[in-house]
Structures are given as C-alpha cells and as structure tokens.
Amino acid sequence: MRHLISTGIALLLPLLLALPAAAFETRATSAFIIDQTTGTVLLAKNADEMLPPASMSKLMTLYIAFEAVRDGRLSLDEKLPVSEHAMSYGGSTMFLDTTDRITVEDLLRGIIVLSGNDACAVIAEALSPDGTEAGFARFMTQRGQQMGMTNSTFTNANGWPQAGHRMSMRDLALLANRLITDFPAFYPLFAEREFAFDGRAPQNTRNRNPLLALGIGADGLKTGHTREAGYGLVGSAKQRDRRIIFVISGLETTQARAEEAEAIVNWAFRQFAVKPVAKSGTAVASAEVWMGRDQSVPLVPRSDVSMLMPVLSQGAVKAEVVYNGPITAPITKDQQIAELVITPPGLPETRIPLVAGNDVPAGGFMSRIGTVAQLLISQLNEAPLAPEEQGS
C-alpha cells in the first residue's frame, strides 16, 4: 500500500507560506536555465523544440575534439592541414588557407574565441570516420544520442545554415554541463576574451560573449547567430559555490542578447539561494513495520540535504514522505525504504531517498500473532454490517 505522510520540514528550515520567486519573462523565443549545483531547472521555454542552433552547435565539435585529445587520438601540438572545403567557409573564420598547417590548440582557441567555421571543418575532417565533414556530422549525431541529446541532429561541424541541423535548448545545456564537468582542464579556454591568431585579422580577435567583461562570474561558453536562428548564447556563470548554465535563442539583436544574458545571471543568483533542509541521521518521519519487533522505523536522509529555494520564502515548507508499506521486517539500517518529496514554490519537485534509521529484526512468535490479530481486528472494523445487523 502506498503511504503518504505530510510533513512540515522545520528541521533546519523554519519556513509556512512560501512565496515563489518572481518568474523570469524572457524575450528569447526559446530558453533553458538550470542551477548546475543542485540540478534545479529554473526556466524552460520551448526547451525541447529542435531549432537551428547556429554557432552554438560548435560546442559539440569541441566536445568530440576534447575527447580525442584526452584519449590520445589528437595532440595539442599536432598540426593539421587545411582543405579546400575548410577554406571555402565564409562567416566567422580564422582566414585559413590550404598552405596552412595549424596546431590543434590554435584550432580549438580559434573555434572558442573566434568562432571559426573553417577551424571546425579542419577538426571535423581530421576526426571523421571517412575524412569528410559530413561523415563527422553523422558521428556528432550518434555521439549526441549516446550522451542523451535526443533532440539534436547535425549536418555540419559549425552550425552553418543547413536543413536538418537542429538542437534543442535543453540539449545545449546538457552539452555545456558535460563540457564543464568532463573537461575542467580545457574549460578555462571559454573565458579567453581575445585570440590574435597569426595577426591575420586584427579586426577579428575578440570573443563575442558579452558577459565575460562584466565581472559577474561568467566564464563561457558560445554565442551564435544566423538569420534563421536569431542571436543566441550558451552561457555559464559561477558565484561563490553556485554555478548556473543557460541557453537563449531567437533574440533580434546583439544588444538584446547581451541584456537578456546579464538579466538571467542576475535573476538566477539574486532570487534563489541554497538552504539546508534536513540533517543526516535526523528522522523526518517514521514508517509502519509489518511482522517486526518494532511497529515502526525512523526514516532519515543518508546525508545532509540542501535545496535551492526562492530567497523570499517564508514559513514552513511542507513536503510528503512516500513509501509502500507497511514495511515487512527484517529491515536493515541504511536500507532505502522511502522518499521525501519536496516541491518548492515555483520550482520542480525534488525527491530525496530516505533510509531506515535503525535495524528492525523480525518479531518473535508472539509478536507475529499480535500483528495478525491487529490486522483481523482492523479488517472487521472496516467491514460493512450485514442488513440484519443494521439499525432500522
């Protein structure tokens, strides 16, 4: 039987009428904001719609390149040739030509800082199963599926407008999170504000990320723009012990993108805070026990529990303990037998595993007889009376 126990969590968080954080009204046509530290989704707007990602999809090329360096299939000082195909790209480039042989490190920085379409093609051809950018794009799609990016398909390495080249904002946030967590040694490259490659294009040396110079903790990741996609940004910022990741797309101008990105960072850090909810080993509730020496067992979290909460929360945060019971003995201490379900106002629910606070051995003969007797009495009390036993 499924049991629900309403509980006012006042262990560490003396919070009764919780006020939701003011919702963020974004001008972006699609957006996704997540608190990476807690995994809490703060905003999702058309987050699973497959849209043209423009240069933001270069992050997938970078992820695969980082994997290749990590695995020894590429080295940072290795020099790669530039094909006619790579040189033919317009838009944002490193102005490479077929006489060049460029180090992998310079190509990576050229993609991150300069958004080089040609640099992406060079990397793609080097890592493609068949030596072509199209073959690399098929690999990108397969690798993305393996990573859980189910709303992404790639037809090139750089986001050049092309039918079928699509990503969702949620997938881009997932990719950003993987770049940050899987490749901490490479991640500082995303905060570089300038890369004057070979002095070829002095007018094209600055990182287009509008947040890097603002002193608000922003340290990545990638801008994007095409006529179809509008202006977009995959951004991340860290303040104290918290990091947020956000993706926006469909803005009309670079200024609108810059204003929206800054507003998101300020909102996410100012309107939410991580607060303690429960302590390890402290009972949140108790569960009924069947055929045990004890009739109940305390339910405790394995470790201290903190959650992201709106800063304006007031009063007691209510939650539910959910378990299928009564729990049949024997029960072992630290055995997971329940969940604490908390839904902060304006945020998705969080489910926290609860474990047995102590052992509950199976009861002896008399204990089992007593349990059965209690069950029979309970069933008799709940049974409807026969017609002749009912009053007139």
N, C-alpha and C positions, 0 to 999 in steps of 0.2 A: 504494500500500500504506500502510495506517495504521500509524504508528510510535508506540510508547510508550517514553519514556525516564524511568525512575525517577530522581529526583534529590533528594538531601538538601540543602535550601536552607540553607546555612550561610554565605551571603554576608554578610549583616548580622544574621541571626537565629540565633545558635547555640543552637537549641532541640533529644531523642531519644524520650523518652516524653512525649507531650503529654497533660496532664490536662485533661479537659473542665471548663468552668465548671459549678458546681452548677446543675442545671436549676431554673427558677423554677416552683413549683407554685402556680398562680393559683386563687383562689376564684371568679373570674369564669367564667360559663358559656361565654363566647367572648372571645377576646383576640388582639391582634396588637401586637408590639413590633418596631420597626426602628431601627437606628442610621442616622440620616439622613446622617451624614457619609460613611459608607462604603457605604451601601445594604445593609448586612447585616441579615437577618431574625434576630432573637434569639429570638422565640417566636411561634408561630401555633397557636391553639386554636380550632377551628371558625371559622377566619378567613374562609372563603368562604361560610358559611351566610347566607342572606338573612333578616335578623331585623328586628323593629321597632326603629328607631334612636332613637325619641323626639326630644327637642330637639337631639340631636347632628346631625340632618339639617338644622338651621338653617344649618349651615356651607355647604351647597350654595346656599341663598338668598343668603348673604353673598358667596360667590364670584361669583355672577352679578351681584350689585349692585356689587361692586368692579370687575368688567369694565365695567359700564355707566358708572361714574364715570370710569374710565380712558379709555374710548372717547368720552366727551363726551355720552352719552345721558342721564346724570343729572349734576347738580352737587351738591356737598355742602351748599350753602346753599339749594337748591331746596326749596320747601315743598309737601308732598303732602297731599291730602285724605284723610280717614278715612271709609270707607264703613260702612254698617250691618253688612255682613258682617264687616268687620275688627273693629268694636266689639263684635260678639257673642261673640268668643272669651273663654273663661274661662282658668283655669290661670294661668300666669305671664304677666302683661301689663304694659303701661305705663299702663293705665287711660285709654286714649284714647277720645274720643267724636267724634261726627260734626260737632261745632263746631270741631274742631281742624284746623289745617294745620301739619304737623310737618316740620322740616328733615330732609333725607336723613341728615345727620351725626347728629342726635339719634336717628333711627330705627336707624341702624347700631349706635350705642352701646347703644340700648335692646335690640337683639337680642343683642348680645355679652354685656353685663353683666347685664341684667335678664331675658334670655331671653323677650322679649316676643312672645307669639303674635300679638297684634294688630299689632305693628310689622312682622312678617313678611308679614302679609296686605296691609298698605299698600304695602310694596315690591313684592310679587308683582303686585298689581293695576296698579301703575304700569308694570311691565315686561312684563306678559303680552301675548302677541300679540292676545288678544281681550278684554283688560281684566278677566279673571277669575282667581281664584286657581287654579282647576282648569286653565285654559289655561297658566298659569305652571308648574304642576306637570308638565304634559306637556313643556314646554320644558326643565325641570330634568332629566327623564329623558333626553331627547335629548342635552343638553349633557353629562350624565354619561357617556353611552355614548361620545361623542367624546373624552372625557378618559381613557377606559379603565376606567371604573367599570361593569363588565359585570354586577355583581350588585347593582344598585341600581335601584329604581323608585319614583317619587314620586307621591303623590296630593294633597299639600298642601305648603305652604311652611314649615311649622313643626314637623312631626313629630306633630301631633295624631293620636291612635289612629284608624286607618282601614285597611280591608282593602286590601292591595296596596302599602302604604307600607313599603318594605323597603330595607335596606342591609346590606352585609357589613362586617365589621371591617377587612378589607384595603382595601375601597373608601374607608372613612372615613379610614384612614391615608394613602392616596393623595391624598385631598382635602386633608387637613391639610398634607401636604407641598407641594401646589400653592399653598395659601394663603400659606404661609411664604415660598416661593421666588418666586412670581409677584407678590406684593403686599407687599414689605417696608415700604412706607410706611404701610400700613394695619395691619400685624401688631401693632404695639405696643398697639393698642386691646384686644387679647385679654388683656393683662396689667393692665388697669384693674380695680381692686378695688371701686370704688364709682361709681355714677352716680345722682345725686339729681335725676331729671328733674322739673323744674317743681314740686318739693315735693309732688307729689300723693300719694305713697305712701311716707312716711318709713320704714315697716317693710319696704320692698322696694327697697333701694338697693344691696345688696351682691352682688358676683359670687359665684356658688356654687362656683367652682373651689376645692377645698380645699387646693391646693398653693401658691397664689400667695403666701401669707404665711409660707411655711416657710423661705425663703432657700436653696432647693436648685436654683435656676436655672429653675424653672417659669415659663412666660410665656404659657400658653394651654392649651386652646382652648375647649372647650364641654362642659358637663355635660348629662345627660339623664335623665329618669325618667318612666315610666308604669307602671301596674300590670302590664301585659303584658311590658314590656321590662326591668323592674327598674331599678336605678341604674347609670348608665354614665358614662364620661368619655372624651373625646378629649383627650389631654394631650401637652404637649411641654415639654422642659427642655433647657437648654444649660449645660454646664460646660466651661470653657476652650474648646478647639477642637472639641468634640463636641456634637452635638445628637441627642436621641432623640425619637421620636414613638411614642405608644402609644394603643391603644384597648381599653377594657374594657367589658363589658356583663353584665347579669344579676346584679349584686350585690343583696343583700337590704336593706341599709340605707345611709344616707348615711355612717355611720361606717365600715362595711365598704369602701365606695368610697374614702374618704379614706385608710384604712390600706393598701389594696391599691395605690393610685396611688403613695403615698410609697414603699412597698416596691419597686415596679417601678423607680422612678427610682434609688433607692439601689443596687439589684442591677445595673442596666444600666451604671452608671458605675463601680461598685466591682469588678465581676467581669470586666470587659473593658477592654482598652486597645489603642490603635492602635500597632502596632510596625512598624519597617522590615523589608522582606523582600528587596528587590533594588534595585540601583542602575542608573540609566540607563546604557546602553552597556557594562555588565558582562555577559560571556557567562554564561548559565545552563546551556547545553548547546550541542551542535552537531548539524546535520542533514546527512545524506548528500546528495551532489550527483551528478547524472547528466549526463554529457557536458560537464563543465565543466573549466576549467583547474585548479581545486582539487577535491579529493574530498569536502570538507565546507565548511560555512559556519557561523560562530558565530551563536547565537540570543541576542538581547539584548532587554530591555524598552525601549520608547521613552522612558519617564520613570521616575523613582524610584517604587518600588512599596511601599506600606504597606498593612497589613491589620489588621482587628480580630481580636484574639486573646484567649483566656482568660488572665487575669493569672497563673494558676498553671501555665502551660505550662512544660515542662522538656525539654531535649534537642533533637534535630534534627527540624524539621518536614519530612516527606517530601512530595514532590509529583511530578507527571508532566508531561513535555513531550510534547505530542501534535501530530503533523503527518502529512500524506500525502506519502510520499516513496518513493524519493529525489527531490529537487527538481531539475527539469530546468533546466540553465543556458541562457541567461544569467540571473543573479539580480542585482537592483539593491539596493544598500544601502538600508535602511529599508523594504524590501518585506516585508509581513506574510506569514509562511510557517508559523507555528506558534502554539500556545497553551501557556501554563503553567497547569496545573490544580492548585489548592491547596484542600484540604479541612481546615480547622482542626477540631479535635475539638469535637463538639457544635454545629457551625455548618455552614451550606450551603457548597458549593464556590464558589470564585472562579476565573474564567477570565481570564487576563491575556494579551493579544496579545504575541507575540514577533516581532521583525523581524530581517532579515539584518543582521549586524554589519558587513559589507563587500560590495563588488561581487564577483561571480564570473562572469567572462566565459565564453562558450562556448569549449571546448577546441579546439585545432587538430586536424589530421588524425590525427596520431599519438596524441593524447590520446583521440580518439574510438575509434580502433582498439583501444587498450588497454582502454577501458571495455567495448567489445563483447566482447573476449577474456575479461575478468574475468567478464562475465555468462555466457558459454558455459561457462567452467570451473565456475562456481557451479552451473549447471544440471546439468552432467554429474556433479558430485559428489553432487547431491541425487537423481539418477535411480536407480530400483531396478535391481538387476542382473538380467539375463536368467537363466532357470533353469539353462542350461548353464554360466553363469559363476559360479553359486553353489557353494560348497563342499558336499561330501557330509556 
